[in-house]
Amino acid sequence: MTQPDARDRYVDQLHDRLVRLEGRQRKLLEALRQIDSLAYLRQRLAVGTDEPGLLDNLLADLREMFGVRIAGVSLAGAGGEFALRLVVPPGASERLGREFAHQIEEGIFAWALRNHRPTVVSPITPLAEGPTNLVLAPLSPGARTLGMALLVVDEAVEEIDAGRLTFLSILCKLYSFALENSALQRRMSQQNLSLEEEVRRRSRQIEEAHAQLATQHAQLLHAYERQVEIDRVKDEFLSLVSHELRTPLAGILGHVRALLDGVAGDRAEEEGFLRTVLKEGERLHRLVVDLLDLSKMEAGRIRYHFESIPVDDPIRWAISTVKASAAQKQVDVAIVSGLGQAVRGDLDRLTQVVTNVLDNAIRFSPHGGRIEVSARTAGGEVEVAIADRGPGIAPLDLPKVFDKFERIEPPPGHRSGSGLGLAISSSIVQAHGGRMWVESVLGEGATFRFTIPLAPEGAP
């Protein structure tokens, strides 16, 4: 072998070695680029995004890192069926969709899923000009498969080395975890919203239940307080009635026994005893009538006979009724002004009202006092006023004057009534559509006022 031939062989060997070194260098550089890309991808995916954004990024990375012309991704539905979700460029959607359907029909798609790694297959239909191959890369974060990435590459099968497929598998795995995390976050967000709504609903229910309990508690408390008040009034009523009955009965029985025992010395003394018996009997009769009237009013069984009457009539009838008791104390009952108006009312019941007020006025008037009765028209009503010059009513006692069974503490030397007359009078006035009140200055007397609607013109 000549020296030039040996030199040529040596040069060829050096060239082959250099080519191999350059190939290894390219692979190392590609591997370093892939490692950098994966590190960057991990950082980007760690930030998190929604599913549409992840799919866009996946296809962009596939086209950039693998230099493919067409890429797509399919995802599994709730029933396990796969559907093509996104294709780039959009103009290739129809072609890749047909190929995707053929791959499913031929069973190649299912076979690629079972491999759990990127698989290179020949397309059934032309996908682009020139020789092309289809790479199917499962998106599987674990045993469950989320979908499949589809890449249309220009290389022949032998030109696609294992390193690129490994890199593709890792990239798809990272995106698979990101998609699964996105789905978990979405479900967690929906569950959180559902829990928040449930908490709000339960909170509303608790608030409503609390409000109902508060209302029921208030009602029970009110019912309890009312029952306590009813018991108090009942006890006072029983005490009042027993006292009011006992006093006249004791007087009646005492005088009757005295008459039977012959204590009365002469005819005049006997008549005095009998007048006392009559007076106490009338007192008992008034008490019983008041109790019956009050009972009927509370039961709504009082019947009123409304008609057009002069306001003079009940006033004059009442004055004639109390004339005897007024004469005993030399109290002058005078009508001072304003009579003549026609009102719509029940004569007997209005007479009862005026009589009750006059009876109280006489009871609390001083010996030789004066009571003035007046009436005036005001706004479709007649206002009747009965003023006395007695001791008056204390300010603290004014709100209780018309309460049933309430008896104002009388001044020394005065006897209190049963506590029913004014309560009955107020109820009668209210039944007529009017109102009743009292004005008083302690030490200067009291004025009781009540209103009755005027009778309509032409009313019978």
Secondary structure per residue as TSV (DSSP state, phi and psi in degrees):
chain	resnum	aa	ss	phi	psi
A	1	M	-	360.0	128.6
A	2	T	-	-74.5	162.6
A	3	Q	H	-64.1	-39.0
A	4	P	H	-63.1	-36.9
A	5	D	H	-64.3	-41.8
A	6	A	H	-63.7	-38.2
A	7	R	H	-66.5	-38.4
A	8	D	H	-64.7	-40.9
A	9	R	H	-64.6	-37.8
A	10	Y	H	-65.7	-40.2
A	11	V	H	-64.3	-42.0
A	12	D	H	-62.4	-39.6
A	13	Q	H	-63.1	-42.8
A	14	L	H	-62.8	-37.5
A	15	H	H	-66.9	-43.3
A	16	D	H	-62.2	-41.2
A	17	R	H	-64.2	-39.9
A	18	L	H	-63.5	-39.8
A	19	V	H	-62.8	-42.1
A	20	R	H	-65.6	-39.6
A	21	L	H	-63.9	-40.0
A	22	E	H	-65.0	-37.8
A	23	G	H	-63.6	-42.9
A	24	R	H	-64.3	-38.6
A	25	Q	H	-62.5	-42.0
A	26	R	H	-62.5	-41.1
A	27	K	H	-65.1	-41.2
A	28	L	H	-64.0	-42.8
A	29	L	H	-62.9	-40.8
A	30	E	H	-64.0	-40.2
A	31	A	H	-64.8	-42.5
A	32	L	H	-62.5	-40.9
A	33	R	H	-63.1	-41.4
A	34	Q	H	-65.3	-39.7
A	35	I	H	-63.5	-45.1
A	36	D	H	-61.2	-42.0
A	37	S	H	-62.8	-42.0
A	38	L	H	-66.3	-39.1
A	39	A	H	-63.1	-45.3
A	40	Y	H	-63.3	-39.5
A	41	L	H	-64.1	-40.2
A	42	R	H	-62.0	-42.9
A	43	Q	H	-63.0	-42.3
A	44	R	H	-67.6	-41.5
A	45	L	H	-70.3	-25.4
A	46	A	H	-66.2	-25.2
A	47	V	H	-66.4	-35.0
A	48	G	-	86.6	141.8
A	49	T	-	-155.9	178.3
A	50	D	-	-85.3	172.5
A	51	E	H	-60.9	-47.7
A	52	P	H	-58.3	-40.0
A	53	G	H	-65.3	-39.3
A	54	L	H	-64.0	-41.2
A	55	L	H	-66.0	-41.5
A	56	D	H	-59.8	-45.8
A	57	N	H	-65.6	-37.3
A	58	L	H	-61.3	-48.9
A	59	L	H	-67.2	-37.0
A	60	A	H	-63.7	-42.1
A	61	D	H	-66.9	-38.4
A	62	L	H	-63.2	-42.7
A	63	R	H	-69.7	-38.5
A	64	E	H	-74.7	-44.1
A	65	M	H	-80.7	-25.9
A	66	F	H	-113.2	-4.9
A	67	G	-	63.8	32.1
A	68	V	-	-85.4	154.4
A	69	R	S	-87.5	-36.2
A	70	I	E	-129.0	135.3
A	71	A	E	-143.2	149.0
A	72	G	E	-149.8	167.7
A	73	V	E	-141.9	138.0
A	74	S	E	-119.5	147.4
A	75	L	E	-125.7	150.5
A	76	A	E	-80.8	137.0
A	77	G	-	-85.0	-176.2
A	78	A	T	-63.5	-30.6
A	79	G	T	-90.2	5.7
A	80	G	S	91.6	-5.4
A	81	E	-	-79.6	150.8
A	82	F	E	-106.0	142.2
A	83	A	E	-139.5	142.1
A	84	L	E	-73.0	120.6
A	85	R	E	-97.8	-37.6
A	86	L	E	-152.4	138.4
A	87	V	E	-136.7	138.6
A	88	V	E	-128.9	136.7
A	89	P	S	-71.1	156.6
A	90	P	G	-57.6	-28.5
A	91	G	G	-65.7	-17.7
A	92	A	G	-92.5	5.3
A	93	S	H	-61.3	-42.8
A	94	E	H	-66.0	-44.5
A	95	R	H	-65.4	-47.0
A	96	L	H	-67.7	-31.2
A	97	G	H	-64.9	-42.5
A	98	R	H	-63.5	-43.5
A	99	E	H	-63.5	-39.6
A	100	F	H	-61.3	-43.7
A	101	A	H	-64.1	-40.2
A	102	H	H	-64.7	-41.9
A	103	Q	H	-61.4	-36.8
A	104	I	H	-69.5	-43.9
A	105	E	H	-61.5	-39.2
A	106	E	T	-79.2	-7.7
A	107	G	T	84.8	-0.5
A	108	I	H	-68.2	-37.3
A	109	F	H	-61.3	-46.1
A	110	A	H	-64.7	-37.5
A	111	W	H	-64.4	-40.5
A	112	A	H	-65.2	-36.7
A	113	L	H	-63.7	-39.0
A	114	R	H	-68.6	-25.3
A	115	N	H	-70.7	-26.5
A	116	H	T	59.8	24.2
A	117	R	S	-152.4	160.9
A	118	P	-	-56.8	135.9
A	119	T	E	-128.9	134.2
A	120	V	E	-98.1	125.4
A	121	V	E	-131.6	159.3
A	122	S	-	-85.0	135.7
A	123	P	-	-67.6	146.1
A	124	I	S	-81.9	-32.9
A	125	T	S	-120.2	150.2
A	126	P	-	-60.5	131.9
A	127	L	-	-108.7	-21.8
A	128	A	S	-163.3	168.6
A	129	E	S	-68.8	140.0
A	130	G	S	85.0	177.4
A	131	P	-	-68.5	132.9
A	132	T	-	-138.8	158.2
A	133	N	E	-132.7	158.7
A	134	L	E	-113.1	125.6
A	135	V	E	-104.6	123.3
A	136	L	E	-105.7	117.1
A	137	A	E	-120.5	111.5
A	138	P	E	-64.4	144.2
A	139	L	E	-102.2	90.8
A	140	S	-	-129.7	106.5
A	141	P	S	-74.2	-15.5
A	142	G	S	-164.5	-134.2
A	143	A	S	-72.6	-23.4
A	144	R	S	-91.5	138.8
A	145	T	-	-101.9	124.6
A	146	L	-	-85.1	-32.8
A	147	G	E	178.1	-158.9
A	148	M	E	-147.5	134.4
A	149	A	E	-93.4	136.9
A	150	L	E	-119.7	126.3
A	151	L	E	-123.9	128.7
A	152	V	E	-98.7	112.3
A	153	V	E	-112.1	154.0
A	154	D	S	-87.9	-18.0
A	155	E	S	-72.0	153.5
A	156	A	-	-73.8	166.7
A	157	V	G	-59.7	-41.7
A	158	E	G	-71.0	-16.9
A	159	E	G	-85.6	-12.9
A	160	I	S	-91.7	102.1
A	161	D	-	-78.6	166.1
A	162	A	H	-65.4	-30.4
A	163	G	H	-62.6	-42.5
A	164	R	H	-65.8	-40.2
A	165	L	H	-66.6	-36.5
A	166	T	H	-63.6	-44.4
A	167	F	H	-60.7	-41.1
A	168	L	H	-62.9	-40.4
A	169	S	H	-62.9	-42.9
A	170	I	H	-65.4	-43.6
A	171	L	H	-60.2	-45.5
A	172	C	H	-65.2	-33.6
A	173	K	H	-65.6	-43.9
A	174	L	H	-60.5	-45.4
A	175	Y	H	-66.6	-30.9
A	176	S	H	-63.4	-45.0
A	177	F	H	-62.6	-41.1
A	178	A	H	-63.4	-42.1
A	179	L	H	-64.7	-40.2
A	180	E	H	-66.9	-41.3
A	181	N	H	-62.9	-39.6
A	182	S	H	-62.3	-42.6
A	183	A	H	-64.5	-40.7
A	184	L	H	-64.0	-43.8
A	185	Q	H	-62.4	-38.8
A	186	R	H	-63.9	-44.2
A	187	R	H	-65.7	-40.5
A	188	M	H	-63.5	-40.5
A	189	S	H	-63.1	-43.2
A	190	Q	H	-64.3	-40.9
A	191	Q	H	-65.0	-39.7
A	192	N	H	-62.0	-43.3
A	193	L	H	-61.8	-42.0
A	194	S	H	-64.5	-41.8
A	195	L	H	-64.9	-41.7
A	196	E	H	-62.3	-42.5
A	197	E	H	-64.5	-39.4
A	198	E	H	-65.5	-40.9
A	199	V	H	-62.8	-43.6
A	200	R	H	-62.2	-41.8
A	201	R	H	-64.0	-45.4
A	202	R	H	-65.4	-37.2
A	203	S	H	-62.6	-42.5
A	204	R	H	-62.4	-41.2
A	205	Q	H	-62.8	-41.7
A	206	I	H	-64.9	-42.8
A	207	E	H	-62.9	-43.0
A	208	E	H	-64.5	-42.0
A	209	A	H	-64.3	-40.2
A	210	H	H	-62.9	-42.8
A	211	A	H	-63.4	-41.4
A	212	Q	H	-63.7	-41.9
A	213	L	H	-64.0	-41.4
A	214	A	H	-61.8	-42.4
A	215	T	H	-63.7	-45.4
A	216	Q	H	-63.4	-40.3
A	217	H	H	-61.9	-44.5
A	218	A	H	-62.8	-41.1
A	219	Q	H	-64.3	-43.0
A	220	L	H	-65.2	-40.8
A	221	L	H	-63.3	-42.6
A	222	H	H	-63.8	-43.0
A	223	A	H	-63.0	-40.3
A	224	Y	H	-64.2	-47.2
A	225	E	H	-62.7	-38.7
A	226	R	H	-65.4	-40.2
A	227	Q	H	-65.1	-40.0
A	228	V	H	-61.6	-42.6
A	229	E	H	-65.1	-40.5
A	230	I	H	-62.0	-43.0
A	231	D	H	-63.0	-39.8
A	232	R	H	-63.9	-47.3
A	233	V	H	-63.3	-39.1
A	234	K	H	-62.8	-45.0
A	235	D	H	-61.7	-44.1
A	236	E	H	-64.6	-37.9
A	237	F	H	-63.8	-45.4
A	238	L	H	-63.0	-40.3
A	239	S	H	-65.1	-42.7
A	240	L	H	-63.4	-49.2
A	241	V	H	-62.8	-43.2
A	242	S	H	-62.6	-38.7
A	243	H	H	-69.1	-45.6
A	244	E	H	-64.0	-32.8
A	245	L	H	-78.9	-38.7
A	246	R	H	-66.1	-40.8
A	247	T	H	-62.8	-54.0
A	248	P	H	-67.2	-34.5
A	249	L	H	-63.7	-40.4
A	250	A	H	-63.0	-41.3
A	251	G	H	-64.1	-44.0
A	252	I	H	-62.1	-49.9
A	253	L	H	-63.5	-39.5
A	254	G	H	-64.8	-43.9
A	255	H	H	-71.8	-34.7
A	256	V	H	-65.3	-42.0
A	257	R	H	-63.6	-39.4
A	258	A	H	-63.7	-39.8
A	259	L	H	-64.5	-43.1
A	260	L	H	-66.7	-32.7
A	261	D	T	-83.7	-2.6
A	262	G	T	73.7	27.3
A	263	V	-	-69.2	-35.4
A	264	A	-	-62.0	128.9
A	265	G	-	-79.6	-35.4
A	266	D	S	-143.5	-177.9
A	267	R	H	-64.1	-38.8
A	268	A	H	-64.0	-41.1
A	269	E	H	-68.8	-36.2
A	270	E	H	-62.5	-43.4
A	271	E	H	-62.5	-36.3
A	272	G	H	-62.3	-43.2
A	273	F	H	-61.8	-42.6
A	274	L	H	-67.0	-37.0
A	275	R	H	-64.3	-37.2
A	276	T	H	-64.5	-43.0
A	277	V	H	-60.8	-43.6
A	278	L	H	-62.5	-43.2
A	279	K	H	-62.4	-46.3
A	280	E	H	-67.8	-33.3
A	281	G	H	-64.8	-42.8
A	282	E	H	-62.7	-37.0
A	283	R	H	-62.5	-42.9
A	284	L	H	-62.8	-41.1
A	285	H	H	-61.9	-43.8
A	286	R	H	-62.1	-40.8
A	287	L	H	-63.4	-44.5
A	288	V	H	-64.8	-41.5
A	289	V	H	-62.5	-43.4
A	290	D	H	-61.6	-42.4
A	291	L	H	-63.8	-42.3
A	292	L	H	-65.7	-42.0
A	293	D	H	-62.0	-45.3
A	294	L	H	-62.4	-41.3
A	295	S	H	-62.4	-43.4
A	296	K	H	-66.3	-39.8
A	297	M	H	-63.4	-44.5
A	298	E	H	-67.2	-28.2
A	299	A	H	-88.6	-5.2
A	300	G	T	71.8	28.7
A	301	R	-	-106.9	9.7
A	302	I	-	-81.0	129.1
A	303	R	-	-103.1	130.9
A	304	Y	-	-109.2	141.2
A	305	H	-	-110.5	86.3
A	306	F	-	-77.7	136.1
A	307	E	E	-157.3	168.0
A	308	S	E	-81.5	119.0
A	309	I	E	-135.7	149.9
A	310	P	E	-67.4	137.5
A	311	V	T	-62.7	-19.2
A	312	D	H	-61.0	-37.4
A	313	D	H	-59.2	-56.2
A	314	P	H	-64.0	-30.6
A	315	I	H	-67.9	-46.8
A	316	R	H	-68.6	-39.0
A	317	W	H	-61.5	-43.3
A	318	A	H	-65.1	-39.8
A	319	I	H	-63.6	-39.9
A	320	S	H	-66.6	-31.1
A	321	T	H	-68.4	-38.7
A	322	V	T	-96.9	8.9
A	323	K	H	-58.8	-40.9
A	324	A	H	-66.7	-47.1
A	325	S	H	-66.4	-32.5
A	326	A	H	-69.2	-37.4
A	327	A	H	-66.2	-33.8
A	328	Q	H	-62.0	-32.0
A	329	K	T	-102.8	5.1
A	330	Q	T	56.7	41.6
A	331	V	-	-94.1	128.8
A	332	D	E	-91.0	119.4
A	333	V	E	-103.4	112.7
A	334	A	E	-123.4	138.0
A	335	I	E	-90.2	118.0
A	336	V	E	-100.8	-27.6
A	337	S	E	-171.2	161.5
A	338	G	-	83.8	8.7
A	339	L	-	-81.6	165.1
A	340	G	-	119.7	-14.2
A	341	Q	-	-76.7	149.4
A	342	A	E	-97.4	131.2
A	343	V	E	-121.0	162.6
A	344	R	E	-98.5	108.4
A	345	G	E	-162.9	175.9
A	346	D	-	-99.0	115.2
A	347	L	H	-56.7	-48.6
A	348	D	H	-63.8	-42.6
A	349	R	H	-71.4	-37.6
A	350	L	H	-68.3	-35.5
A	351	T	H	-61.6	-39.6
A	352	Q	H	-61.6	-41.4
A	353	V	H	-60.9	-53.1
A	354	V	H	-62.4	-39.8
A	355	T	H	-61.5	-44.4
A	356	N	H	-61.1	-44.5
A	357	V	H	-66.0	-44.1
A	358	L	H	-63.9	-37.8
A	359	D	H	-60.7	-43.2
A	360	N	H	-65.2	-42.5
A	361	A	H	-62.5	-42.1
A	362	I	H	-65.6	-42.0
A	363	R	H	-59.5	-38.7
A	364	F	H	-98.4	-0.3
A	365	S	S	-78.9	146.6
A	366	P	-	-71.4	161.9
A	367	H	T	-61.3	127.3
A	368	G	T	80.9	17.1
A	369	G	-	-78.3	-173.5
A	370	R	E	-139.0	139.3
A	371	I	E	-122.1	129.4
A	372	E	E	-113.0	131.3
A	373	V	E	-114.8	131.1
A	374	S	E	-142.4	163.7
A	375	A	E	-145.0	147.3
A	376	R	E	-149.4	154.4
A	377	T	E	-92.3	135.4
A	378	A	E	-150.7	108.7
A	379	G	T	58.4	49.8
A	380	G	T	80.4	10.0
A	381	E	E	-133.8	162.1
A	382	V	E	-110.1	125.8
A	383	E	E	-103.0	120.3
A	384	V	E	-101.7	133.4
A	385	A	E	-124.1	135.3
A	386	I	E	-126.6	109.8
A	387	A	E	-113.7	133.5
A	388	D	-	-117.5	172.9
A	389	R	-	-119.5	37.9
A	390	G	S	-81.4	-159.9
A	391	P	S	-73.2	-12.3
A	392	G	-	81.7	179.7
A	393	I	-	-123.6	135.4
A	394	A	-	-64.9	145.0
A	395	P	G	-55.0	-37.5
A	396	L	G	-68.4	-23.5
A	397	D	G	-90.2	-14.0
A	398	L	G	-58.0	-45.0
A	399	P	G	-64.6	-16.7
A	400	K	G	-99.2	-1.6
A	401	V	T	-57.6	-40.4
A	402	F	T	-97.3	9.2
A	403	D	S	-78.9	138.0
A	404	K	T	-69.8	144.5
A	405	F	T	67.4	5.5
A	406	E	-	-90.1	126.6
A	407	R	-	-121.2	121.2
A	408	I	-	-72.9	137.2
A	409	E	-	-60.9	117.2
A	410	P	-	-76.0	153.4
A	411	P	-	-64.6	162.6
A	412	P	T	-57.1	136.8
A	413	G	T	88.2	1.2
A	414	H	-	-118.1	144.3
A	415	R	-	-100.9	131.7
A	416	S	-	-81.2	156.6
A	417	G	-	-86.8	-163.6
A	418	S	-	-81.2	-13.4
A	419	G	S	81.8	15.7
A	420	L	-	-113.2	-31.0
A	421	G	H	-59.1	-49.7
A	422	L	H	-70.0	-34.6
A	423	A	H	-62.6	-42.6
A	424	I	H	-65.7	-42.1
A	425	S	H	-61.7	-43.9
A	426	S	H	-61.7	-40.5
A	427	S	H	-64.5	-40.4
A	428	I	H	-64.4	-43.9
A	429	V	H	-62.6	-42.7
A	430	Q	H	-62.7	-37.3
A	431	A	H	-65.0	-23.9
A	432	H	T	-85.8	-2.5
A	433	G	T	86.9	16.3
A	434	G	-	-112.0	-167.4
A	435	R	-	-142.7	161.5
A	436	M	E	-137.2	138.1
A	437	W	E	-151.9	173.7
A	438	V	E	-134.7	143.6
A	439	E	E	-123.7	136.4
A	440	S	E	-156.8	145.1
A	441	V	-	-121.0	124.9
A	442	L	T	-57.9	126.6
A	443	G	T	91.0	-6.8
A	444	E	S	-122.1	7.9
A	445	G	-	97.4	-176.9
A	446	A	E	-139.3	149.2
A	447	T	E	-124.3	117.6
A	448	F	E	-95.8	132.7
A	449	R	E	-127.3	146.0
A	450	F	E	-149.5	154.9
A	451	T	E	-117.5	148.2
A	452	I	E	-135.6	132.5
A	453	P	E	-60.4	143.3
A	454	L	B	-64.0	149.9
A	455	A	-	-76.1	137.3
A	456	P	-	-60.6	148.5
A	457	E	T	-62.1	134.0
A	458	G	T	81.7	0.9
A	459	A	-	-71.9	143.0
A	460	P	-	-72.3	360.0
